[in-house]
């Protein structure tokens, strides 16, 4: 069987209903196994993420067009219909007739009965006919009860923390496709890189918050196909993460730096760029084998591998074995619930559970304590998450400070650009999701004496 984009999308969504796994990982696994083309892979990702972002809205419309309760439909058939509805309503580059025909073909590819092919054809043609009169996502979001496309427990907790109107804005933003955000490295000038992108027909603009950021709008290609990828001209990194790294300042090549949860290396590469000369030491700790491989590959691509020590261990293991000298600067981007990046990873909203947040906070506190053991006197430790949950952010800092009297939160106004000053809340960097930036949290701690 040749795996089309639509069949791949349905299989990915089907897997996500059974397993709490990242959508991109599931999709890549299927595409690699079945040798799905890069074009079909990109379309499948668009469909998968679109259905996840608009699941409640699409489900309500599907119920409107179906004569029977949609819960009685075969789960796979329901997914085929949701994918078809998403394409008809949100993807304007494909002819509607092709979307309907391909959806019917997907039913055939799965070996479903002929009457079900007719059902898919009828429902999608009804949608096409009624499309001019249907309420859009914004109208549905303002209805009573509103269509938020988020689980009720998450909406309720945000309303308790941030109020009704802010919660509505967060949900609305999360239901849209974000721009691709790059940090331009020291290998090229940002304005020059923008000229290169625009010359290649890629719509891009300077980031509005982080000084070295570029936003690419409606990009549907592969990251590796962007100009300058092989030459290390950019790193995929959100503006919020770029601003959080700036909390480590002032930067000096005389300092030893530790990235305690390095991931694929975006923050460490930014540290290397912000030091005028290679730092005294730059250590990247990443225990996950897959991310560790990508971490090393990114440094090699940016021609910076000679400046760093890679450690494929946990931060706890490093804390147990590291002896003086310690680090003057440490960045802990702790694993979290990810509720600040739901827009980019829409599967998070449906996979998270309320008790995940408590478990994350416990792990985050442990990582913060590990980092504290590795910090030199008068050194700076930045604790960060891509969560907007107070239990993972301010509450973790408060508990840590209650047990570590040599540490204190320090002022960060002078370290952030003027346009980012409004994101400082209670002395910490705490933007909520916006049109051009993720939700994030960063606290700058100093170890006294």
C-alpha positions in Angstrom: 0.0 0.0 0.0 1.3 3.5 -0.9 0.8 5.8 2.0 -0.9 9.0 0.9 -0.8 12.2 3.0 -4.4 11.6 4.1 -3.9 8.0 5.0 -0.8 8.9 6.9 -2.7 11.6 8.8 -5.5 9.3 9.8 -3.1 6.6 11.0 -1.2 9.3 13.0 -4.3 10.6 14.7 -5.4 7.0 15.4 -2.2 6.3 17.2 -2.4 9.5 19.2 -5.8 8.5 20.4 -4.3 5.3 21.9 -1.0 6.6 23.1 0.2 9.7 24.8 3.1 10.4 22.5 4.3 13.5 20.6 2.5 13.8 17.3 5.6 14.7 15.4 7.3 11.5 16.7 4.4 9.3 15.6 4.2 10.9 12.2 7.9 10.6 11.6 7.8 7.0 12.6 5.1 6.2 10.1 6.7 8.2 7.3 10.1 6.5 7.8 8.6 3.0 8.0 6.4 3.5 4.9 8.8 5.7 3.0 6.3 8.6 2.7 7.5 11.4 0.5 8.5 14.7 2.1 5.6 16.5 0.3 3.1 14.0 1.6 4.7 14.2 5.0 4.3 17.9 5.2 0.7 17.8 4.1 0.0 15.0 6.6 1.5 17.1 9.4 -0.6 20.1 8.4 -3.8 17.9 8.5 -2.9 16.2 11.8 -2.0 19.5 13.6 -5.0 21.2 12.1 -7.5 18.5 13.3 -5.9 18.6 16.8 -6.2 22.4 17.0 -9.8 22.4 15.8 -11.0 19.1 17.1 -14.0 20.4 19.1 -15.1 22.8 16.3 -14.8 20.1 13.6 -16.6 17.5 15.8 -19.6 19.9 16.3 -19.8 20.5 12.6 -19.5 16.8 11.9 -22.4 16.1 14.2 -24.4 18.7 12.4 -23.9 17.0 9.0 -24.3 13.4 10.2 -27.7 11.8 10.7 -26.5 9.6 13.5 -24.5 10.3 16.6 -20.8 10.7 15.6 -19.8 8.6 18.6 -21.5 5.6 16.9 -19.2 6.0 13.9 -16.2 3.7 13.5 -13.3 5.7 15.1 -11.3 5.5 11.9 -14.2 6.7 9.8 -14.7 9.6 12.2 -11.0 10.6 11.7 -11.3 10.4 7.9 -14.3 12.7 8.1 -12.6 15.2 10.5 -9.5 15.3 8.2 -11.8 16.0 5.2 -13.7 18.7 7.0 -10.4 20.4 8.1 -9.1 20.4 4.6 -12.4 21.8 3.1 -12.6 24.6 5.7 -9.0 25.6 6.3 -6.8 24.6 3.4 -7.5 26.9 0.4 -4.8 25.6 -1.9 -6.5 22.4 -2.8 -9.6 22.0 -5.0 -12.6 20.9 -2.9 -13.4 18.1 -5.4 -9.9 16.7 -4.9 -10.3 16.8 -1.1 -13.6 14.9 -1.3 -12.3 12.3 -3.8 -9.1 11.7 -1.8 -11.1 11.3 1.4 -13.3 8.7 -0.3 -10.2 7.0 -1.6 -8.8 6.8 1.9 -11.9 4.9 2.9 -11.2 2.5 0.1 -7.6 2.1 1.1 -8.6 1.0 4.6 -10.9 -1.6 3.0 -14.1 -0.2 4.4 -17.5 -1.1 3.1 -18.9 0.8 0.0 -21.8 2.4 1.9 -19.2 4.2 4.1 -17.6 5.6 1.0 -21.0 7.1 0.2 -21.3 8.5 3.7 -18.0 10.3 3.5 -18.9 11.7 0.1 -22.3 12.9 1.3 -21.0 14.5 4.5 -18.2 16.4 2.8 -20.4 17.6 0.0 -22.9 18.8 2.5 -20.1 20.7 4.3 -19.0 22.2 0.9 -22.5 23.3 0.1 -23.1 24.9 3.6 -19.6 26.4 3.9 -20.6 30.0 3.2 -23.2 29.9 6.0 -21.1 28.1 8.7 -19.9 29.9 11.8 -16.1 30.3 11.8 -13.9 29.3 14.7 -13.9 32.8 16.1 -17.7 33.0 16.1 -17.9 29.5 17.7 -15.4 30.6 20.3 -17.6 33.5 21.3 -20.8 31.4 21.4 -22.3 29.9 24.6 -21.0 27.5 25.5 -17.8 28.5 23.7 -15.9 26.2 21.5 -12.4 26.4 22.9 -10.8 23.3 21.4 -9.2 22.6 24.7 -10.1 20.1 27.5 -12.5 21.5 30.1 -10.1 20.9 33.0 -7.4 23.0 31.4 -9.7 25.8 30.5 -11.0 25.9 34.1 -7.6 26.1 35.6 -6.5 28.9 33.3 -9.7 30.8 34.1 -8.9 30.5 37.8 -5.3 31.7 37.3 -5.8 34.3 34.5 -9.5 35.2 34.2 -12.0 34.5 31.5 -10.9 37.0 28.8 -7.2 36.1 29.0 -8.1 32.4 28.8 -10.2 33.0 25.7 -7.2 34.8 24.1 -4.8 31.9 25.0 -7.2 29.3 23.5 -7.8 31.4 20.4 -4.0 31.8 19.8 -3.4 28.1 20.4 -5.9 27.2 17.7 -3.9 29.0 15.0 -0.8 27.9 13.1 2.3 29.7 14.5 5.1 31.2 12.4 8.4 29.3 12.2 10.8 31.2 14.5 14.6 31.2 13.9 17.5 32.6 15.8 20.0 33.9 13.3 23.5 32.9 14.4 26.7 35.0 14.3 27.5 33.3 10.9 25.3 35.8 9.1 23.7 39.3 9.6 20.0 39.1 10.3 19.1 41.7 7.6 21.2 39.8 5.0 19.5 36.6 5.9 16.1 38.2 5.5 17.1 39.4 2.0 18.1 35.8 1.2 14.8 34.4 2.4 12.7 36.9 0.6 14.8 36.4 -2.6 14.0 32.7 -2.4 10.2 33.6 -2.2 9.9 32.8 1.5 7.8 35.3 3.4 9.8 36.4 6.5 10.1 39.3 8.8 12.2 40.3 11.8 11.0 39.0 15.2 9.3 41.7 17.2 10.8 40.8 20.6 14.2 39.0 20.3 17.0 41.0 18.6 18.3 38.0 16.5 15.0 36.4 15.6 13.3 35.9 12.2 9.7 34.8 11.7 8.7 32.8 8.7 5.0 32.8 7.9 3.1 29.9 6.3 6.3 27.8 5.6 5.4 24.3 4.5 8.7 22.9 3.5 11.4 21.1 5.4 13.7 22.9 7.8 16.8 21.4 6.1 15.6 23.1 2.8 15.8 26.6 4.2 18.8 28.7 2.8 21.9 28.5 5.0 20.9 25.4 6.9 24.1 23.5 6.1 26.2 26.6 6.9 24.7 27.1 10.4 23.0 30.4 9.6 20.1 29.7 12.0 18.7 27.6 14.8 15.0 26.9 15.2 14.3 28.7 18.5 11.3 30.6 19.7 11.6 34.3 20.7 10.6 33.5 24.3 13.5 30.9 24.6 15.9 33.4 23.1 14.9 36.1 25.6 15.2 33.6 28.5 18.8 32.8 27.6 19.6 36.6 27.9 18.8 36.3 31.6 22.2 34.6 32.0 23.9 37.9 31.2 26.2 39.6 31.3 28.1 37.1 29.2 31.9 36.6 29.4 34.4 34.2 27.9 35.9 34.0 31.4 32.9 32.0 32.7 32.2 28.3 32.7 28.6 27.6 31.4 26.4 24.6 32.0 23.2 23.8 30.0 21.7 21.3 32.4 18.8 20.2 30.1 20.4 20.9 26.7 17.8 19.3 24.4 19.0 19.8 20.8 21.3 22.7 21.7 19.5 25.9 20.8 20.2 27.7 24.1 23.8 26.5 24.3 24.5 27.7 20.8 23.0 31.1 21.7 25.4 31.2 24.8 28.4 30.5 22.5 27.2 33.3 20.1 26.8 35.8 22.9 30.3 35.3 24.3 32.8 37.4 22.3 35.3 34.5 22.5 34.8 30.8 23.3 33.9 30.5 27.0 36.2 29.0 29.5 33.9 26.0 29.4 30.6 25.1 27.9 29.0 21.8 29.0 25.8 20.5 27.5 24.0 17.7 29.5 21.3 15.7 27.7 20.4 12.2 28.8 18.0 11.3 25.9 19.9 9.4 23.2 17.8 10.9 20.3 18.1 14.5 21.5 21.8 13.9 22.3 22.5 12.9 18.7 20.7 16.0 17.4 22.5 18.2 20.0 25.9 17.1 18.6 24.6 17.4 15.0 23.4 21.0 15.5 26.8 22.1 17.0 28.6 20.4 14.1 26.3 22.2 11.6 27.0 25.5 13.2 30.7 24.8 13.3 30.8 25.1 17.1 31.5 21.5 18.2 35.0 22.3 19.3 33.8 24.8 21.9 31.6 22.4 23.9 31.7 19.3 26.1 28.8 16.9 25.4 27.6 14.7 28.3 25.0 12.0 27.7 24.0 11.7 31.4 21.4 13.1 33.7 22.0 16.3 35.6 21.8 14.3 38.8 24.7 12.1 37.6 26.8 15.1 36.7 26.1 16.7 40.1 27.3 13.5 41.9 30.6 13.4 40.0 31.5 17.0 39.2 34.2 18.5 41.4 35.5 22.1 41.5 35.8 24.2 39.6 32.1 24.8 39.4 30.1 26.8 36.9 29.6 30.6 36.9 26.5 30.3 34.7 23.9 27.5 34.6 20.7 27.3 32.5 18.0 24.7 33.5 15.3 24.5 30.9 13.3 21.9 32.9 11.0 19.3 31.3 7.5 20.5 31.9 3.8 20.1 31.0 4.4 22.2 27.8 1.2 24.3 28.2 3.0 27.3 26.8 3.7 25.6 23.5 0.3 24.0 22.8 0.0 26.1 19.7 3.1 24.5 18.2 2.4 21.0 19.6 -1.4 20.8 19.7 -1.4 17.1 20.8 -0.2 18.4 24.3 -3.7 19.7 25.1 -5.4 16.4 24.6 -2.6 14.2 26.2 -2.0 16.2 29.4 -3.7 15.3 32.7 -4.2 17.5 35.8 -1.9 15.3 37.9 0.9 15.6 35.3 1.5 19.2 36.5 2.2 18.1 40.1 4.6 15.3 38.9 6.4 17.9 36.7 6.9 20.3 39.6 8.5 17.6 41.7 10.9 16.7 39.0 11.7 20.4 38.3 12.5 21.1 41.9 14.9 18.1 41.9 16.7 19.5 38.8 16.9 22.9 40.3 18.6 21.4 43.4 21.0 19.5 41.2 21.9 22.7 39.4 22.4 24.5 42.7 25.1 22.0 43.7 27.0 22.8 40.5 26.9 26.6 40.8 29.9 28.6 41.9 29.6 31.3 44.6 28.1 34.6 43.1 27.1 32.6 40.1 23.8 32.9 38.1 21.3 30.1 37.6 18.4 30.6 35.3 15.4 28.3 35.8 13.1 28.1 32.8 10.0 26.2 31.5 7.7 26.4 28.5 4.8 26.0 30.9 2.3 28.7 32.0 1.2 26.8 35.1 2.1 28.6 38.4 2.8 25.3 40.1 5.7 24.6 37.7 7.0 28.2 37.8 6.7 30.6 40.7 5.8 27.8 43.1 8.9 25.8 42.3 11.0 28.9 42.8 9.3 29.7 46.2 9.9 26.2 47.5 13.5 26.1 46.3 14.2 29.5 48.0 12.7 28.3 51.2 15.3 25.5 51.4 18.3 27.4 50.0 18.9 30.7 51.8 22.0 31.5 49.8 19.9 32.0 46.7 17.8 35.0 45.7 15.8 36.1 42.6 17.5 39.1 41.0 16.2 42.0 38.8 16.1 41.2 35.1 15.0 44.6 33.6 18.4 45.5 32.4 18.9 42.2 30.6 15.8 42.3 28.4 15.1 44.6 25.5 12.6 47.5 26.1 9.8 45.7 24.1 10.0 42.7 26.5 9.7 44.6 29.7 6.0 44.0 30.0 6.7 40.3 30.3 8.3 40.7 33.7 5.9 39.5 36.4 6.8 39.4 40.0 10.5 39.7 39.1 10.4 36.8 36.6 10.1 36.5 32.8 6.6 35.2 32.2 5.0 35.8 28.8 1.8 34.1 27.9 1.3 32.7 24.4 0.9 35.4 21.8 0.8 35.7 18.0 4.6 35.7 17.7 5.8 34.0 20.8 5.4 31.0 23.1 4.3 31.0 26.7 7.3 30.7 28.9 8.8 31.3 32.3 12.3 32.3 33.4 13.7 33.2 36.9 17.3 34.5 37.4 18.8 33.2 40.7 22.1 34.3 42.2 24.0 32.3 44.7 25.4 34.7 47.3 28.8 34.3 49.0 
